[in-house]
Amino acid sequence: MVDMDSYAEELSRVIEILKENPRGLSVTDIAAHISVNRNTVSRYLDMLRISGQVDMKTYGKAKVFFISQRAPISAMINFSSDMVAVIDRDLAVAQVNDSFCEFLDIKREDIIGKELRNSPLVGFDHPVINERIMAALEGEESTDEIRIMKVDEEKHFKIRLIPTVLNDSTPGVTITLEDITKRKKAEEALISSERNYRSLVEEINDAIWDLDDNARFTYVSPRTTEILGFQPSELIDKPIYEILNEEGKSALDSCIRECRNNGGGPEIFNCSVLHSNGHKIILESSLCRRYDEFGIGTGYRLVSRDVTEREKAYRGLFKWKSFLNSVVMNIPAMVLVKEVKKGTYIFFNRETEEFFGINSASATGKMGWELFPDKFVEYLISGDREVASTGAPVSMSELRLKISGKNERIIKSRKVPIFGMDNRLEYILTLLEDITEEKRAEEEIIAQRDQAQSYLDLAGVMIAVVDRQGRLTRINRYGCRMLGVTEDQIIGKNWFETVIPAGRRDHLRKQYSRIIAGEISPPQSEEGVIVTSGGGEIPVLWHNSIIKSPEGEITAIVSSASQNIS
């Protein structure tokens, strides 16, 4: 290995020249500045790159060198919420972050310097992982998924092995473990949900049809054969109008128009269709608009059932049940209906049954205290009283409820009055939503936000976020100290009017507008001056990056500033 101390003076000259030229210089430019031939300068630059002090970018055939902005691995790995460990070429642990130590319940000094097989990371001493580590030492990065059993809990991780150059310029490998347990469980839940949905579609008594915008069948469920006598394959790509009489065609066209006018449905209608053997049957159908992932209408979905024999006697009742089955029974919220006169519950959807572990057949007609926990009954009664006194829908406060066999759940409720023909309150419909996971996600987001803010506050440079209108939306503690203000005093203020010297405001404001418009890119590094609350000026070195929305629009610029003492 090259002894850099022997070239300390020459290397220092190269570094000083690059500091004076933050945009970077070529080998020829550097050689001219220090009056040394190009080959010698190239050797100096190779030494500085190996040590991590200089970076290089290639523009066409030209190579441009500039001062490295990288932070030491030991400082960076603790900023990651993932578990990170660094091993050297002898397969000994060189670095490990706090997340890894917490997961293994060990102290850092109990693992640093130990060989992989003789350390708490012995679980990674596996032939396949060893093979990937050796490949990483040769410069090949890899990514896999692994499962780890911790006590009685199974955890899923995405493991990445990244080639790394250690501080002593020797090769090493950075191992990162990203916890993907929640994602894997969500994927498994999605697969299960999809399987249940397909099973429901295949086994439900109703026929389910998907139509394109030309009213041609694109999907026909198996139940269609029992209702119409046609095999699904006989109807695919055919227009639905071929099996409708004139009255049915008119009813379908009217329903499609209504569906478009009301934002997508659902709309319920009856029509006559022809069975494959030629006789007429009456279908009651629910039609709604279908959309793709971009919100563009792609056709319609029909859920249809044969009501031929019961049409006259049960038409009104059946339309209610059809609507209930196609909408209320399958919405991802709990629905229960209470009859006001008797004080008994007469309806529960599937979500309610599953959440409280009750059965509609045996629960219908019972009082609340016979079905639910006392705390929940009191909650329901208080809302019912308010609905009865106001005659208007009521949104209730959140309730934390412990259900037998489940962890504590958080419930949000809304009550809706249902009036009879004489305008008297006959029923109270209660909509319940389990928002436990949503609340936990909010708490996690807040915790992550606070953690990110703590990282910003620990940074030894000013970090500020400026929105599209030039307003300061976030600044860390170090930045407040540099400016001599508190966060409350400066957040929301115009950045250019508050922090930038008067002589440079117009120029920088115009430059900022062009950056926000996407006409130019922000300079990655530039010198500047900030004005403190006392009117003093501090020379700084700016580093800028942009923030974009999911749609790709530039929403803000993040700037970090360190005091320029060069």
Helices and strands as residue ranges (DSSP letters): G 4-7, H 8-20, H 27-34, H 38-50, E 54-59, E 62-67, H 73-76, G 77-79, E 83-88, E 93-96, H 98-104, G 108-110, G 116-118, G 122-124, H 127-137, E 142-150, E 153-165, E 171-179, H 181-203, E 207-211, E 217-220, H 224-228, H 232-235, G 240-243, H 246-261, E 267-274, E 280-291, E 297-306, H 311-326, G 328-330, E 334-339, E 344-348, H 350-356, H 360-363, G 368-370, H 374-390, E 394-402, E 408-419, E 425-434, H 436-458, E 462-467, E 472-475, H 477-483, H 487-490, H 495-498, H 502-516, E 525-531, E 537-548, E 554-563
